[in-house]
Amino acid sequence: MMEDILMGYVEWNCPKCGKKNRESCNAWVYGSPIRNCKGCNSEYFDNRWREIALEGVEPATKSPKLYLIATLGFLVFTIVCAMWLVTDIRTRGSYPIKLLGCVFAGVLGTVGCFVIFLRIILGYEDKQNQKYYEESLQRLKNKNYVEKLISYGYHVPEKFR
């Protein structure tokens, strides 16, 4: 379903054994910053992950205007590149492959930004943020977990201690 889309992954090398780890994540990397190596199972802190209940949501997840402007920008870029491509084909009978790549990148940017725009205005981003927030609150109910966060230097407000 649309609200369960994972938008990427993070990669890292374990600080203890050096094994390369890869894990899928949501676009904003919400989740526990305490990670475990898949090779040696050692625990460490990865500050790319964010406890949404402590840090709040990424402001971009609430800004449809940002994604509408980006969609329109990519669309204009795509149209200009496509017109240039058609002109090159008509006048020269060929085209630079980089120009075709620009059209492709423009289409991807247009579609990607438009999908995020739709997710925001249709409420999917808020629903997903709420899901990650609830998961974060559940983790923060565990006092051992909170103590580990503090030991790694993560700022945890008093109300969660």
CORVEN-V944556 format. One record per residue. N is the residue number from 1. RES is the residue in one small letter. PHI is phi in whole degrees, 0 to 359 (* if undefined). BURIAL is I if it has 16 or more other ideal C-beta (glycine too) atoms within 10 Angstrom, else O. Layout:
n=N res=RES phi=PHI burial=BURIAL
n=N res=RES phi=PHI burial=BURIAL
//
This chain:
n=1 res=m phi=* burial=O
n=2 res=m phi=301 burial=O
n=3 res=e phi=282 burial=O
n=4 res=d phi=257 burial=O
n=5 res=i phi=291 burial=O
n=6 res=l phi=266 burial=O
n=7 res=m phi=260 burial=O
n=8 res=g phi=178 burial=O
n=9 res=y phi=207 burial=O
n=10 res=v phi=240 burial=O
n=11 res=e phi=235 burial=O
n=12 res=w phi=200 burial=O
n=13 res=n phi=257 burial=O
n=14 res=c phi=300 burial=I
n=15 res=p phi=292 burial=O
n=16 res=k phi=265 burial=O
n=17 res=c phi=255 burial=O
n=18 res=g phi=85 burial=O
n=19 res=k phi=297 burial=O
n=20 res=k phi=281 burial=O
n=21 res=n phi=246 burial=I
n=22 res=r phi=217 burial=O
n=23 res=e phi=217 burial=I
n=24 res=s phi=288 burial=O
n=25 res=c phi=207 burial=O
n=26 res=n phi=284 burial=I
n=27 res=a phi=300 burial=I
n=28 res=w phi=257 burial=I
n=29 res=v phi=54 burial=I
n=30 res=y phi=279 burial=I
n=31 res=g phi=151 burial=I
n=32 res=s phi=287 burial=I
n=33 res=p phi=282 burial=I
n=34 res=i phi=270 burial=I
n=35 res=r phi=243 burial=I
n=36 res=n phi=236 burial=O
n=37 res=c phi=291 burial=I
n=38 res=k phi=283 burial=O
n=39 res=g phi=271 burial=O
n=40 res=c phi=252 burial=O
n=41 res=n phi=64 burial=O
n=42 res=s phi=287 burial=O
n=43 res=e phi=262 burial=O
n=44 res=y phi=203 burial=O
n=45 res=f phi=259 burial=I
n=46 res=d phi=237 burial=I
n=47 res=n phi=285 burial=O
n=48 res=r phi=286 burial=O
n=49 res=w phi=277 burial=I
n=50 res=r phi=233 burial=I
n=51 res=e phi=278 burial=I
n=52 res=i phi=297 burial=I
n=53 res=a phi=291 burial=I
n=54 res=l phi=263 burial=I
n=55 res=e phi=259 burial=O
n=56 res=g phi=84 burial=O
n=57 res=v phi=279 burial=I
n=58 res=e phi=295 burial=I
n=59 res=p phi=305 burial=O
n=60 res=a phi=297 burial=O
n=61 res=t phi=283 burial=I
n=62 res=k phi=240 burial=O
n=63 res=s phi=241 burial=O
n=64 res=p phi=296 burial=I
n=65 res=k phi=300 burial=O
n=66 res=l phi=303 burial=I
n=67 res=y phi=284 burial=I
n=68 res=l phi=292 burial=I
n=69 res=i phi=297 burial=O
n=70 res=a phi=296 burial=I
n=71 res=t phi=301 burial=I
n=72 res=l phi=295 burial=O
n=73 res=g phi=298 burial=O
n=74 res=f phi=296 burial=I
n=75 res=l phi=297 burial=I
n=76 res=v phi=298 burial=O
n=77 res=f phi=302 burial=I
n=78 res=t phi=297 burial=I
n=79 res=i phi=296 burial=O
n=80 res=v phi=298 burial=O
n=81 res=c phi=296 burial=I
n=82 res=a phi=294 burial=I
n=83 res=m phi=296 burial=O
n=84 res=w phi=297 burial=O
n=85 res=l phi=299 burial=I
n=86 res=v phi=297 burial=O
n=87 res=t phi=298 burial=O
n=88 res=d phi=299 burial=O
n=89 res=i phi=295 burial=O
n=90 res=r phi=290 burial=O
n=91 res=t phi=275 burial=O
n=92 res=r phi=255 burial=O
n=93 res=g phi=81 burial=O
n=94 res=s phi=210 burial=O
n=95 res=y phi=207 burial=I
n=96 res=p phi=288 burial=O
n=97 res=i phi=298 burial=O
n=98 res=k phi=298 burial=O
n=99 res=l phi=293 burial=O
n=100 res=l phi=297 burial=O
n=101 res=g phi=298 burial=O
n=102 res=c phi=296 burial=I
n=103 res=v phi=297 burial=I
n=104 res=f phi=299 burial=O
n=105 res=a phi=296 burial=O
n=106 res=g phi=296 burial=I
n=107 res=v phi=296 burial=I
n=108 res=l phi=299 burial=O
n=109 res=g phi=298 burial=I
n=110 res=t phi=298 burial=I
n=111 res=v phi=295 burial=O
n=112 res=g phi=299 burial=O
n=113 res=c phi=294 burial=I
n=114 res=f phi=293 burial=I
n=115 res=v phi=297 burial=O
n=116 res=i phi=294 burial=I
n=117 res=f phi=305 burial=I
n=118 res=l phi=297 burial=O
n=119 res=r phi=300 burial=I
n=120 res=i phi=288 burial=I
n=121 res=i phi=289 burial=O
n=122 res=l phi=272 burial=O
n=123 res=g phi=92 burial=O
n=124 res=y phi=294 burial=I
n=125 res=e phi=295 burial=I
n=126 res=d phi=299 burial=O
n=127 res=k phi=297 burial=O
n=128 res=q phi=292 burial=I
n=129 res=n phi=301 burial=I
n=130 res=q phi=296 burial=O
n=131 res=k phi=298 burial=O
n=132 res=y phi=293 burial=I
n=133 res=y phi=296 burial=I
n=134 res=e phi=297 burial=O
n=135 res=e phi=298 burial=I
n=136 res=s phi=297 burial=I
n=137 res=l phi=300 burial=O
n=138 res=q phi=299 burial=O
n=139 res=r phi=298 burial=I
n=140 res=l phi=286 burial=I
n=141 res=k phi=285 burial=O
n=142 res=n phi=276 burial=O
n=143 res=k phi=297 burial=O
n=144 res=n phi=296 burial=O
n=145 res=y phi=297 burial=I
n=146 res=v phi=299 burial=I
n=147 res=e phi=298 burial=O
n=148 res=k phi=296 burial=I
n=149 res=l phi=303 burial=I
n=150 res=i phi=298 burial=O
n=151 res=s phi=296 burial=O
n=152 res=y phi=273 burial=O
n=153 res=g phi=89 burial=O
n=154 res=y phi=283 burial=I
n=155 res=h phi=286 burial=O
n=156 res=v phi=240 burial=O
n=157 res=p phi=300 burial=O
n=158 res=e phi=306 burial=O
n=159 res=k phi=296 burial=O
n=160 res=f phi=258 burial=I
n=161 res=r phi=276 burial=O
//
